[in-house]
Amino acid sequence: MLIAENYVHRCGRTGRGNNKGQALSFCSPDETALLEEIETYTGETILRYEISNSEYLNILDDTDDGSNDWKSLIKKANEDLGTDDVW
C-alpha cells in the first residue's frame, strides 16, 4: 500500500491549505494494477481517458517549450501570491 499512499499524498500537494488542485497522471496498460491499488486506497474510481501514442507525443511536445518548468512556476506563484517559497 505504500506506493498508493505516496501517490495520493503527492497528488494532495496540488492544493495547499484551503486551495484546491488537480492532478493528471499518465498510466500505461502495464500500470493498471497500480491504478487499481490507488483506487482501492482512496475508495474512489479514477476517471480515465484513452489517448493515442500521437496524442501523448503532442502533449510531451507542448511541455518541452520550457515555459512551465517548476522553477518558473514557483516564481510566478510567488509573484502572484506575494510569497517567497524556495525549493
Secondary structure, 3 states (H helix, E strand, C coil): CHHHHHHHHHHHCCCCCCCCCCCCCCCCHHHHHHHHHHHHHHCCCCCCCCCCHHHHHHHHHHHCCCCCCHHHHHHHHHHHHCCCCCC
